[in-house]
Amino acid sequence: ELTGTSVEGAGDSHDHRLGTGEAEDTLTNRQGHPVTDNQNIRTVGNRGPGTLENYDFLEKISHFDRERIPERVVHARGAGAHGYFETYGKVGDEPVSKYTRAKVFQDAGKQTPVFVRFSTVAGAKESPETARDPRGFAVKFYTEDGNWDLVGNNLKIFFIRDPIKFPDMIHAFKVDPVTNIQYPERMFDFVSQSPETLHMITFLFSPWGIPANYRQMQGSGVNTYKWVNEDGEAVLVKYHWEPLSQGIRNLTQKEAQEIQGENTSHATQDLYDAIGRGDFPEWELCMQIMSDEEHPELDFDPLDDTKLWPTDKFPFLPVGKMVLNKNPENFFAEVEQAAFGTGVLVDGLDFSDDKMLQGRTFSYSDTQRYRVGANYLQLPINSPKKRVATNQRDGQHAHYVDTAPGRNPHVNYEPSVLDGLKESKQIGKIHEPHYNAKLVRQPIDRSNNYGQVGETYRNFEEWEREELISNLVAALSVSHEKIQQQMIEHFTKADPDYGKRLANGLAKEKENMKDQKKGPKTTYDAEKAMYSAQRK
Ligand code: HEM
């Protein structure tokens, strides 16, 4: 069947009639031919040589040769699950319709199916899940108005605030292009020159940098979005996922190392096992809301994703809860091919002017057309669970034509008077922000790179501060001294105690290293030593 919009699971359109001599469990090739020998290729005599027309073998081996698709350029290691989101119909004590007309949030008790993918960021597809790394928390809501993706992380802020820095940042955080090894020195080289990263680094090197697993962690949309109501009025919003009964749990470096020694997939396993035994993880979705303006009274810009919105001024307002209650049936089909993007919004939800959000919105669908293919939205996991009717046609792996029943199949363009597809009516009043400014390339004012770093440091419990310092010392003691000095200066500006404890820790570590007569510890020094040895 070539026409249709059904997306209920892969292989739905298959006819399950048996061929001649076949039983229910007969192995076939992809052409439907029964496979009579899956142990021996066809050869001239039983010692070979082989012949080239071994169709079953060629099909099997050449499909195998193509089993891998490119891994995600970031967030390659992940695990996923299905479930539902249930709206409370209100946000805090107010009807949600005051702020957004998005259908997914209206009518208390309404459930919307979701698929969630959790991930680490910098490691490759099978890297250990105990890494000190942000965790991805991407949710696809299959709403009645089409898909909405909320592509978030576990931490509420991010490293950088301008998308042009993202590829450099990721290069510094991922493996060295020469050795294929990840070095803290590369990360801190970038970080020390980009003070907007300090807040995220402070969280990342504390126990909050290694959540115990995917169930017991928070989530956040991080970037600032908008909600739009029936009158076209917008507010700025942030989304946060708070774990319900399973709670929040983080690991110390030592605990993480112990787990990693035993199991490099502990988080995937934890999620899979919990859902398998009916212990379904649940999160409450909470909103922070701000009026849609620049807010000069704040010492930060509401569009700056390196900042927390203080909860005393902008409290968390619950709007619904999510339950994950079904494991994937096939990792590749569902988790690996899942494609989330920040551009995927429904009526009543909108973008803000957050520059990072805008940069991200181009990047996701762009990479997915390359990583999964031009028709990635026709795959069951990505396709909306509602009617899809476009004039987009063809491309690799187009496996149905997404037009509407009863429409003229010859008309793959619009406008037309020959029974083609028509534009929809505008549902609510459009939100139309007004701009009057020079086109520039400039950082935001109110960058305030140190204020919240100090606050976050002071808000940690003492054991968390100790872990933070110890983890920073471990990473910086194998980084160049120029980088160490710069980091001490930065953290001193955030809080003098923070800088002092780091400086003391590093001095002590230097003594230890001297006592142990270790060679050059930084990659930069080691490389210099190696090149000069090679030249001799
Ligand atoms: C994945 C780009 C910032 C969360 C990705 C992918 C790209 C990307 C290209 C791979 C997508 C795929 O292959 O399907 C960017 C760019 C950013 C940025 C250019 C900044 C300008 C962020 C931020 C967050 C985030 C701030 C957190 C809110 C995620 C998550 C995934 C992801 C959770 C994995 C999605 C999945 O599970 O498939 N990002 N990203 N990214 N990103 Fe970002």
Residues whose N, C-alpha, C, O or C-beta is under 5 A from the ligand:
A	BS01	HEM	R72 V73 V74 H75 R117 S119 G136 F137 A138 V151 G152 N153 F158 P163 F166 S220 G221 V222 A338 A339 F340 M356 G359 R360 S363 Y364 T367 Q368 R371
